[in-house]
Amino acid sequence: MNIDLSSVGMVKGQQYETIITTADSNQNRNTAPIGVICRGKDSIMCRIFKGGRTLDNIINQKEFTVNLTSNPQMFTSAIINNIPEEYLTENNSLVGADSYFKCEVTDLIEAVKKSDPIRKSEAIVIKAKVTDLKINNPCKKAINRGFFMLIETLSDFTRIDLVDVPTQQKYIARFKECMRVINKVGSKEDKKAIHILKNELIKKGFEI
């Protein structure tokens, strides 16, 4: 099978929001929202903190499924508790997933970033090869949260001259956080756009 992650909108070096499905040796399944970085046409990597079932299952089974979906309830269920079994298929993908791909682990690396705000937590970087890719909805692509954070900053920008000073300060604080995230995970276009917006805010007299 000719696998190419660009067919689901994934670009090398960019991070995407996904739901990873794993299973233990007894086929007890677990789901978790995980940011996945595209490393090439058929390879990905992700960084998962220790202490959760997802990482344990990946280490023990050396395989997992990455689901691409824009369903907000699936992300919410996955992070609060676990997605119910009725929303999982026999092959461990999500029911209604826009796309999903199977992965086999190629490397596990101990990794803790000094710059990570969660400094006390140990993590593992997982590198994996994509062995199977299924596209259910060709119109839907992988989600990069940088774009949505850019939209939030643009919304604030249209209002910043109309609100009081305390609200302006809240907008600027939110802009700085959005800019941090965009610079970390956003596309080249997102980064260029947030830089343009930063310059416009500076012209208005705000300190960024």
KEBA-599503 format. One record per residue (C-alpha): residue in one letter; x negated, y, z. Coordinates in Angstrom, 1 decimal. Layout:
REM KEBA-599503
<rec lodren="A" X="X" Y="Y" Z="Z"/>
...
This chain:
REM KEBA-599503
<rec lodren="M" X="0.0" Y="0.0" Z="0.0"/>
<rec lodren="N" X="-1.3" Y="3.4" Z="-1.0"/>
<rec lodren="I" X="-0.9" Y="5.5" Z="2.2"/>
<rec lodren="D" X="-1.1" Y="9.3" Z="2.1"/>
<rec lodren="L" X="0.0" Y="11.3" Z="5.1"/>
<rec lodren="S" X="0.3" Y="14.4" Z="2.9"/>
<rec lodren="S" X="3.5" Y="12.8" Z="1.6"/>
<rec lodren="V" X="5.1" Y="13.6" Z="5.0"/>
<rec lodren="G" X="3.5" Y="17.1" Z="5.2"/>
<rec lodren="M" X="0.5" Y="16.3" Z="7.3"/>
<rec lodren="V" X="-2.7" Y="18.2" Z="6.5"/>
<rec lodren="K" X="-6.2" Y="17.1" Z="7.6"/>
<rec lodren="G" X="-7.2" Y="18.9" Z="10.8"/>
<rec lodren="Q" X="-3.7" Y="20.0" Z="11.9"/>
<rec lodren="Q" X="-1.7" Y="18.8" Z="14.9"/>
<rec lodren="Y" X="1.9" Y="17.7" Z="14.6"/>
<rec lodren="E" X="4.6" Y="17.0" Z="17.2"/>
<rec lodren="T" X="5.7" Y="13.3" Z="17.1"/>
<rec lodren="I" X="7.3" Y="10.6" Z="19.2"/>
<rec lodren="I" X="5.1" Y="7.6" Z="19.8"/>
<rec lodren="T" X="6.6" Y="4.2" Z="20.4"/>
<rec lodren="T" X="4.7" Y="1.5" Z="22.1"/>
<rec lodren="A" X="5.3" Y="-1.9" Z="23.7"/>
<rec lodren="D" X="3.7" Y="-4.0" Z="26.4"/>
<rec lodren="S" X="2.9" Y="-7.7" Z="26.2"/>
<rec lodren="N" X="6.4" Y="-8.5" Z="27.3"/>
<rec lodren="Q" X="7.9" Y="-6.2" Z="24.6"/>
<rec lodren="N" X="9.1" Y="-3.7" Z="27.1"/>
<rec lodren="R" X="9.1" Y="-0.5" Z="25.0"/>
<rec lodren="N" X="8.2" Y="3.0" Z="25.8"/>
<rec lodren="T" X="8.5" Y="6.3" Z="24.0"/>
<rec lodren="A" X="6.7" Y="9.6" Z="24.5"/>
<rec lodren="P" X="6.3" Y="13.0" Z="22.7"/>
<rec lodren="I" X="2.6" Y="13.1" Z="21.6"/>
<rec lodren="G" X="0.7" Y="15.6" Z="19.5"/>
<rec lodren="V" X="-1.0" Y="13.8" Z="16.6"/>
<rec lodren="I" X="-3.9" Y="15.2" Z="14.6"/>
<rec lodren="C" X="-4.2" Y="14.1" Z="10.9"/>
<rec lodren="R" X="-7.8" Y="13.0" Z="10.2"/>
<rec lodren="G" X="-7.3" Y="12.1" Z="6.5"/>
<rec lodren="K" X="-4.9" Y="10.3" Z="4.2"/>
<rec lodren="D" X="-4.6" Y="7.2" Z="6.4"/>
<rec lodren="S" X="-6.1" Y="8.1" Z="9.8"/>
<rec lodren="I" X="-5.0" Y="10.0" Z="12.8"/>
<rec lodren="M" X="-6.1" Y="10.8" Z="16.3"/>
<rec lodren="C" X="-4.4" Y="11.9" Z="19.6"/>
<rec lodren="R" X="-5.4" Y="12.7" Z="23.1"/>
<rec lodren="I" X="-3.4" Y="11.1" Z="25.9"/>
<rec lodren="F" X="-3.8" Y="11.6" Z="29.6"/>
<rec lodren="K" X="-4.3" Y="8.6" Z="31.8"/>
<rec lodren="G" X="-1.6" Y="7.3" Z="34.1"/>
<rec lodren="G" X="1.2" Y="6.7" Z="31.7"/>
<rec lodren="R" X="2.7" Y="3.6" Z="30.0"/>
<rec lodren="T" X="2.0" Y="4.9" Z="26.5"/>
<rec lodren="L" X="-1.7" Y="5.0" Z="27.0"/>
<rec lodren="D" X="-1.8" Y="1.6" Z="28.8"/>
<rec lodren="N" X="0.2" Y="0.0" Z="26.0"/>
<rec lodren="I" X="-2.1" Y="1.4" Z="23.3"/>
<rec lodren="I" X="-5.2" Y="0.3" Z="25.1"/>
<rec lodren="N" X="-3.8" Y="-3.2" Z="25.7"/>
<rec lodren="Q" X="-2.0" Y="-3.8" Z="22.4"/>
<rec lodren="K" X="-4.3" Y="-1.7" Z="20.1"/>
<rec lodren="E" X="-1.3" Y="-0.6" Z="18.0"/>
<rec lodren="F" X="1.6" Y="1.9" Z="18.1"/>
<rec lodren="T" X="4.2" Y="3.6" Z="16.0"/>
<rec lodren="V" X="4.3" Y="7.3" Z="15.2"/>
<rec lodren="N" X="7.8" Y="8.7" Z="14.5"/>
<rec lodren="L" X="8.5" Y="12.0" Z="12.7"/>
<rec lodren="T" X="11.8" Y="13.5" Z="13.7"/>
<rec lodren="S" X="13.3" Y="17.0" Z="14.2"/>
<rec lodren="N" X="16.0" Y="15.6" Z="16.5"/>
<rec lodren="P" X="15.8" Y="17.7" Z="19.7"/>
<rec lodren="Q" X="17.7" Y="15.1" Z="21.8"/>
<rec lodren="M" X="15.1" Y="12.5" Z="21.0"/>
<rec lodren="F" X="12.2" Y="14.7" Z="22.2"/>
<rec lodren="T" X="14.1" Y="15.6" Z="25.3"/>
<rec lodren="S" X="15.0" Y="12.0" Z="26.2"/>
<rec lodren="A" X="11.5" Y="10.8" Z="25.5"/>
<rec lodren="I" X="10.0" Y="13.4" Z="27.9"/>
<rec lodren="I" X="12.5" Y="13.2" Z="30.7"/>
<rec lodren="N" X="12.9" Y="9.5" Z="30.9"/>
<rec lodren="N" X="12.8" Y="7.2" Z="27.9"/>
<rec lodren="I" X="14.7" Y="6.9" Z="24.7"/>
<rec lodren="P" X="17.5" Y="4.2" Z="25.2"/>
<rec lodren="E" X="17.0" Y="0.9" Z="23.5"/>
<rec lodren="E" X="19.9" Y="1.5" Z="21.1"/>
<rec lodren="Y" X="17.9" Y="4.2" Z="19.5"/>
<rec lodren="L" X="15.0" Y="1.9" Z="18.7"/>
<rec lodren="T" X="14.8" Y="-0.5" Z="15.8"/>
<rec lodren="E" X="13.3" Y="-4.0" Z="15.9"/>
<rec lodren="N" X="10.1" Y="-2.7" Z="14.4"/>
<rec lodren="N" X="9.7" Y="-0.1" Z="17.2"/>
<rec lodren="S" X="10.6" Y="2.9" Z="15.1"/>
<rec lodren="L" X="13.3" Y="5.4" Z="16.1"/>
<rec lodren="V" X="16.8" Y="5.0" Z="14.6"/>
<rec lodren="G" X="17.2" Y="8.0" Z="12.2"/>
<rec lodren="A" X="13.5" Y="8.9" Z="12.1"/>
<rec lodren="D" X="12.7" Y="11.0" Z="9.1"/>
<rec lodren="S" X="9.5" Y="9.0" Z="8.6"/>
<rec lodren="Y" X="7.4" Y="6.7" Z="10.7"/>
<rec lodren="F" X="4.0" Y="5.0" Z="10.4"/>
<rec lodren="K" X="2.3" Y="2.1" Z="12.1"/>
<rec lodren="C" X="-1.1" Y="2.5" Z="13.5"/>
<rec lodren="E" X="-4.0" Y="0.2" Z="14.5"/>
<rec lodren="V" X="-6.5" Y="1.6" Z="17.0"/>
<rec lodren="T" X="-10.1" Y="1.9" Z="15.7"/>
<rec lodren="D" X="-11.7" Y="3.7" Z="18.6"/>
<rec lodren="L" X="-11.0" Y="4.8" Z="22.2"/>
<rec lodren="I" X="-13.1" Y="7.6" Z="23.7"/>
<rec lodren="E" X="-13.2" Y="9.1" Z="27.2"/>
<rec lodren="A" X="-12.5" Y="12.8" Z="26.8"/>
<rec lodren="V" X="-11.8" Y="15.7" Z="29.1"/>
<rec lodren="K" X="-11.9" Y="19.2" Z="27.8"/>
<rec lodren="K" X="-13.5" Y="21.8" Z="30.1"/>
<rec lodren="S" X="-11.1" Y="24.4" Z="28.5"/>
<rec lodren="D" X="-8.0" Y="22.3" Z="29.1"/>
<rec lodren="P" X="-5.6" Y="23.9" Z="31.6"/>
<rec lodren="I" X="-4.9" Y="20.4" Z="33.0"/>
<rec lodren="R" X="-8.5" Y="20.1" Z="34.3"/>
<rec lodren="K" X="-8.0" Y="17.4" Z="36.9"/>
<rec lodren="S" X="-6.5" Y="14.9" Z="34.5"/>
<rec lodren="E" X="-8.6" Y="12.3" Z="32.7"/>
<rec lodren="A" X="-7.8" Y="11.6" Z="29.1"/>
<rec lodren="I" X="-8.5" Y="9.2" Z="26.2"/>
<rec lodren="V" X="-8.9" Y="10.2" Z="22.6"/>
<rec lodren="I" X="-7.4" Y="7.5" Z="20.4"/>
<rec lodren="K" X="-8.5" Y="7.2" Z="16.8"/>
<rec lodren="A" X="-6.3" Y="5.0" Z="14.6"/>
<rec lodren="K" X="-5.8" Y="3.8" Z="11.0"/>
<rec lodren="V" X="-2.4" Y="4.0" Z="9.4"/>
<rec lodren="T" X="-1.4" Y="0.6" Z="8.2"/>
<rec lodren="D" X="2.2" Y="1.2" Z="7.0"/>
<rec lodren="L" X="4.2" Y="4.3" Z="6.2"/>
<rec lodren="K" X="7.9" Y="4.5" Z="5.8"/>
<rec lodren="I" X="9.7" Y="7.7" Z="4.5"/>
<rec lodren="N" X="13.4" Y="7.7" Z="5.1"/>
<rec lodren="N" X="14.0" Y="11.4" Z="4.4"/>
<rec lodren="P" X="11.6" Y="12.9" Z="1.8"/>
<rec lodren="C" X="12.9" Y="16.4" Z="2.5"/>
<rec lodren="K" X="11.8" Y="16.4" Z="6.1"/>
<rec lodren="K" X="8.1" Y="16.9" Z="7.0"/>
<rec lodren="A" X="6.0" Y="16.6" Z="10.2"/>
<rec lodren="I" X="6.6" Y="19.4" Z="12.7"/>
<rec lodren="N" X="3.8" Y="21.8" Z="13.6"/>
<rec lodren="R" X="4.9" Y="24.0" Z="16.6"/>
<rec lodren="G" X="2.7" Y="26.9" Z="15.5"/>
<rec lodren="F" X="5.2" Y="28.0" Z="12.9"/>
<rec lodren="F" X="8.1" Y="28.1" Z="15.5"/>
<rec lodren="M" X="5.9" Y="30.1" Z="17.9"/>
<rec lodren="L" X="5.2" Y="32.5" Z="15.1"/>
<rec lodren="I" X="8.9" Y="33.0" Z="14.6"/>
<rec lodren="E" X="9.4" Y="33.8" Z="18.3"/>
<rec lodren="T" X="6.7" Y="36.5" Z="18.2"/>
<rec lodren="L" X="8.3" Y="38.0" Z="15.0"/>
<rec lodren="S" X="11.6" Y="38.1" Z="16.8"/>
<rec lodren="D" X="10.1" Y="40.0" Z="19.8"/>
<rec lodren="F" X="8.2" Y="42.3" Z="17.4"/>
<rec lodren="T" X="11.5" Y="43.5" Z="15.9"/>
<rec lodren="R" X="12.7" Y="44.5" Z="19.4"/>
<rec lodren="I" X="9.6" Y="45.8" Z="21.1"/>
<rec lodren="D" X="10.2" Y="49.5" Z="20.2"/>
<rec lodren="L" X="13.8" Y="49.2" Z="21.6"/>
<rec lodren="V" X="13.2" Y="47.8" Z="25.0"/>
<rec lodren="D" X="11.8" Y="49.2" Z="28.3"/>
<rec lodren="V" X="8.2" Y="48.9" Z="29.4"/>
<rec lodren="P" X="8.6" Y="45.8" Z="31.7"/>
<rec lodren="T" X="10.3" Y="43.9" Z="28.8"/>
<rec lodren="Q" X="7.5" Y="45.1" Z="26.4"/>
<rec lodren="Q" X="5.0" Y="43.6" Z="28.9"/>
<rec lodren="K" X="6.8" Y="40.3" Z="28.9"/>
<rec lodren="Y" X="6.8" Y="40.3" Z="25.0"/>
<rec lodren="I" X="3.0" Y="41.0" Z="25.0"/>
<rec lodren="A" X="2.4" Y="38.2" Z="27.5"/>
<rec lodren="R" X="4.5" Y="35.9" Z="25.4"/>
<rec lodren="F" X="2.7" Y="37.0" Z="22.2"/>
<rec lodren="K" X="-0.7" Y="36.2" Z="23.8"/>
<rec lodren="E" X="0.4" Y="32.7" Z="24.7"/>
<rec lodren="C" X="1.9" Y="32.1" Z="21.3"/>
<rec lodren="M" X="-1.3" Y="33.3" Z="19.7"/>
<rec lodren="R" X="-3.3" Y="30.9" Z="21.8"/>
<rec lodren="V" X="-1.2" Y="28.0" Z="20.7"/>
<rec lodren="I" X="-1.2" Y="29.0" Z="17.1"/>
<rec lodren="N" X="-5.0" Y="29.4" Z="17.0"/>
<rec lodren="K" X="-5.2" Y="25.9" Z="18.5"/>
<rec lodren="V" X="-2.7" Y="23.9" Z="16.5"/>
<rec lodren="G" X="-1.3" Y="26.2" Z="13.8"/>
<rec lodren="S" X="-1.9" Y="26.1" Z="10.0"/>
<rec lodren="K" X="-4.2" Y="28.5" Z="8.2"/>
<rec lodren="E" X="-1.1" Y="30.5" Z="7.2"/>
<rec lodren="D" X="0.2" Y="30.6" Z="10.8"/>
<rec lodren="K" X="-3.2" Y="31.9" Z="12.0"/>
<rec lodren="K" X="-3.4" Y="34.5" Z="9.3"/>
<rec lodren="A" X="0.2" Y="35.7" Z="10.1"/>
<rec lodren="I" X="-0.4" Y="36.0" Z="13.8"/>
<rec lodren="H" X="-3.6" Y="38.0" Z="13.2"/>
<rec lodren="I" X="-1.6" Y="40.4" Z="11.0"/>
<rec lodren="L" X="1.0" Y="40.8" Z="13.7"/>
<rec lodren="K" X="-1.7" Y="41.3" Z="16.4"/>
<rec lodren="N" X="-3.1" Y="44.2" Z="14.3"/>
<rec lodren="E" X="0.3" Y="45.8" Z="14.0"/>
<rec lodren="L" X="0.8" Y="45.6" Z="17.8"/>
<rec lodren="I" X="-2.5" Y="47.2" Z="18.3"/>
<rec lodren="K" X="-1.5" Y="50.0" Z="15.9"/>
<rec lodren="K" X="1.5" Y="50.6" Z="18.1"/>
<rec lodren="G" X="-0.8" Y="51.1" Z="21.1"/>
<rec lodren="F" X="-0.5" Y="47.7" Z="22.9"/>
<rec lodren="E" X="-3.5" Y="46.0" Z="24.3"/>
<rec lodren="I" X="-4.0" Y="42.5" Z="23.0"/>
